[in-house]
């Protein structure tokens, strides 16, 4: 099996369509189709059924999956080990984080990094999904979840507080009562449940059963903007919201917290450019903490 053809097989298996697989690999759809056909011809087997809803693996395709994933792991391991002995302060480093972490911490850190090492190019991805560092979807991630994979190195960056906030425009129209009645009768903004499951029941420790959810969002940036627009009460990071002139904190004794972790693969910890990016991010969090 040719690895270039095999990685296309894996992309189609995971994406379900030829178009999505080609986009994930940054190749055109026709090339992906040709490489799949070449692999099927080499194996003398049909790997997928072409259905109206997408590509569905045949029994032969399911059987090929384990071998294909072993090839992928070997390829990724080779790339990481070679990268791990690279002492150049130049080249690409892929960083994955959320939009708010990028805006308030990662981008300021990368500005300082660029001044010191202008030949390092950052590929920044912001999403709620956790990037797979083992598959080199990212070299460094700034996450709110500590990884359990023993091959990953995690460093605790900071602990941040969460509080309840509302726009002054919202409070002009809605009376806020004592903490005992909490969110009863209020409009609230929550995360989509697949992202923050606890928001299905509570925000910042207060039950939402008698509140009205006006919007479910997928990012902290959108949570902040919806709150500023007066859509309702929301659980926001205190360091983002407390100095916002449009917002007021409610029930300050009510708070929650979250941890922030810097994560990288152990094989890349010795790569000069990856180490430089990691140090810049750590330095920015330290500076923000002490500033």
C-alpha positions in Angstrom: 0.0 0.0 0.0 1.3 3.5 -0.9 1.1 5.9 2.0 0.0 8.8 -0.2 -3.0 6.7 -1.4 -3.6 5.3 2.1 -3.9 8.8 3.7 -6.6 9.6 1.1 -8.4 6.4 2.1 -8.3 7.5 5.8 -9.5 11.0 5.0 -12.5 9.7 3.0 -13.3 7.2 5.7 -13.3 9.9 8.4 -15.0 12.7 6.3 -17.6 10.5 4.5 -17.4 12.4 1.2 -14.7 12.9 -1.4 -15.1 16.7 -1.3 -14.6 17.0 2.4 -11.6 14.6 2.3 -9.9 16.5 -0.4 -10.5 19.8 1.5 -9.0 18.3 4.6 -5.9 17.2 2.7 -5.7 20.5 0.7 -5.9 18.7 -2.7 -8.5 18.8 -5.4 -11.4 16.4 -5.5 -10.3 14.8 -8.8 -6.9 14.0 -7.4 -8.5 12.4 -4.4 -10.7 10.3 -6.6 -7.8 9.1 -8.8 -5.7 8.1 -5.8 -8.6 6.2 -4.3 -9.1 4.4 -7.6 -5.4 3.6 -7.7 -5.5 2.1 -4.2 -8.5 0.0 -4.9 -6.9 -1.3 -8.1 -3.6 -2.1 -6.2 -5.6 -4.0 -3.6 -8.0 -5.5 -6.1 -10.9 -4.6 -3.8 -13.7 -2.0 -3.6 -13.1 0.0 -0.4 -16.2 2.2 -0.4 -19.8 2.1 -1.6 -20.8 5.3 -3.3 -24.2 6.3 -1.9 -26.3 9.5 -2.2 -25.3 10.4 1.4 -21.6 9.8 1.0 -19.0 7.1 1.0 -19.6 4.0 3.1 -16.8 1.5 3.8 -17.2 -2.0 2.4 -16.2 -5.0 4.5 -12.8 -4.8 2.7 -12.6 -1.1 3.6 -13.3 -1.8 7.3 -10.7 -4.5 7.2 -8.1 -2.1 5.6 -8.7 0.5 8.3 -6.5 -1.0 11.0 -3.5 -1.4 8.6 -4.0 2.1 7.3 -4.1 3.6 10.8 -0.9 1.7 11.7 0.8 3.3 8.6 -0.5 6.7 9.7 0.9 6.3 13.2 4.3 5.2 11.8 4.4 8.2 9.5 3.4 10.7 12.2 6.0 9.2 14.6 8.7 9.5 12.0 7.8 13.2 11.3 7.7 14.0 15.1 11.1 12.3 15.7 12.8 14.1 12.8 11.2 17.4 13.9 12.4 16.7 17.4 16.0 17.1 16.4 15.5 20.3 14.4 17.4 23.1 16.0 16.4 25.8 13.5 14.4 28.8 14.8 12.5 29.0 11.5 9.6 27.2 9.8 6.0 26.4 10.6 4.5 25.8 14.0 0.8 24.9 14.2 -1.1 26.3 17.3 -4.6 25.4 18.2 -6.7 27.2 20.8 -10.1 29.0 21.3 -10.9 32.4 19.8 -10.8 34.2 23.2 -7.5 32.6 24.2 -6.1 33.5 20.8 -7.2 37.1 21.1 -6.1 37.8 24.7 -3.1 35.6 25.1 -1.8 33.7 22.1 -1.7 36.6 19.6 0.1 39.0 22.0 2.6 36.2 22.7 3.1 35.6 18.9 3.8 39.3 18.4 6.7 39.1 20.9 7.9 35.9 19.3 7.9 37.4 15.9 10.1 40.3 17.1 12.7 37.8 18.3 12.3 35.1 15.7 10.8 36.5 12.5 11.4 33.3 10.5 9.0 31.3 12.5 5.6 31.2 10.8 2.5 30.4 13.0 -0.5 28.6 11.6 -3.2 29.5 14.1 -6.5 27.5 14.3 -9.3 28.5 16.6 -12.1 26.0 17.3 -14.0 24.4 20.1 -12.9 20.9 19.0 -9.8 19.5 20.5 -7.0 19.2 17.9 -5.3 15.8 17.7 -1.6 16.5 18.5 -0.6 12.9 17.8 -1.8 13.2 14.2 0.0 16.6 13.8 -3.2 18.6 13.5 -1.4 21.0 15.8 2.1 21.2 17.4 0.9 23.1 20.4 -2.5 23.5 21.9 -3.8 25.9 24.6 -6.7 24.0 26.1 -9.2 24.0 29.0 -8.9 20.3 29.4 -5.8 18.4 30.7 -5.0 15.6 28.3 -4.8 12.0 29.4 -2.6 10.7 26.6 0.8 9.7 28.1 2.6 10.9 25.0 1.5 14.5 25.5 3.2 17.0 27.8 0.9 19.4 29.7 1.8 22.5 31.6 -0.6 24.4 33.8 -0.8 28.0 32.6 -3.4 29.6 34.9 -6.7 29.3 36.7 -9.4 31.8 35.6 -12.6 32.8 37.4 -16.1 32.8 35.9 -18.9 35.0 37.0 -22.4 36.1 36.0 -22.8 39.2 33.9 -25.5 41.1 32.1 -25.6 44.2 29.9 -26.6 47.5 31.5 -29.3 47.7 28.7 -30.7 44.3 29.9 -30.7 45.4 33.6 -32.7 48.6 32.6 -35.6 46.3 31.6 -35.2 43.4 34.0 -35.1 43.6 37.8 -32.4 41.5 39.5 -33.6 40.0 42.8 -31.7 38.3 45.6 -29.4 35.4 44.9 -32.1 33.1 46.5 -34.3 33.5 43.4 -31.3 33.5 41.1 -32.1 33.2 37.4 -35.8 32.5 37.8 -37.7 34.4 35.0 -34.6 35.8 33.4 -33.3 35.4 29.9 -30.0 33.6 29.8 -27.3 32.7 27.3 -25.6 29.3 27.5 -23.1 27.2 25.6 -24.4 24.5 23.3 -24.7 21.4 25.5 -22.2 19.3 23.5 -19.6 21.9 24.3 -20.4 22.5 28.0 -22.8 19.8 29.2 -23.3 21.4 32.7 -25.0 24.4 31.0 -28.0 22.1 30.5 -28.7 22.5 34.2 -26.7 25.3 35.8 -24.6 28.3 35.0 -22.1 29.5 37.7 -23.8 27.1 40.1 -27.4 28.6 39.7 -30.1 26.4 38.3 -31.6 27.4 34.9 -34.8 25.4 35.1 -37.0 28.5 35.5 -35.0 30.7 33.2 -35.5 31.2 29.4 -32.6 30.3 27.2 -32.5 32.9 24.5 -29.3 31.7 22.7 -26.9 28.8 22.7 -23.4 29.7 21.5 -20.3 27.7 20.5 -17.6 30.1 21.6 -16.7 32.4 24.4 -16.4 35.3 22.0 -20.0 34.9 20.9 -21.1 34.5 24.5 -19.5 37.8 25.3 -21.0 39.6 22.2 -24.5 38.2 22.9 -24.3 39.4 26.5 -23.1 42.8 25.5 -26.1 43.0 23.0 -28.5 42.5 25.9 -29.6 39.0 25.1 -29.5 37.9 28.7 -27.4 36.9 31.7 -24.4 34.7 30.9 -21.4 33.0 32.6 -18.3 34.9 31.4 -14.6 34.9 32.2 -14.2 37.6 34.8 -10.9 38.9 33.3 -12.8 39.5 30.0 -16.0 41.0 31.4 -15.3 42.9 34.6 -13.8 46.0 32.9 -16.3 46.1 30.0 -18.2 49.4 30.3 -21.4 47.7 28.8 -21.5 45.0 31.4 -22.4 44.6 35.1 -21.4 41.7 37.3 -24.3 40.1 39.2 -24.0 38.3 42.6 -20.2 38.6 42.8 -20.1 35.9 45.5 -21.2 33.5 42.7 -18.2 32.2 40.8 -16.8 29.2 39.1 -13.3 28.6 37.6 -11.5 26.8 34.9 -7.9 25.8 34.2 -5.8 26.5 31.2 -3.2 24.1 29.9 -0.4 24.3 27.3 -0.1 20.9 25.6 2.4 19.5 23.1 3.6 16.1 22.0 6.7 14.8 23.8 8.5 14.1 20.5 8.3 17.8 19.6 9.5 19.2 22.9 13.1 19.4 21.7 12.3 21.2 18.4 13.7 24.7 18.6 10.9 26.5 16.9 8.2 24.6 18.8 10.0 25.2 22.1 10.3 29.0 21.3 6.6 29.2 20.6 5.7 27.4 23.8 8.0 29.6 25.9 6.4 32.7 24.4 2.9 31.5 25.3 4.0 30.6 28.8 5.7 34.0 29.2 2.6 35.8 28.1 0.4 34.1 30.7 3.0 34.8 33.3 3.1 38.5 32.3 -0.7 38.7 32.3 -0.8 37.0 35.7 1.7 39.4 37.2 0.7 42.5 35.3 
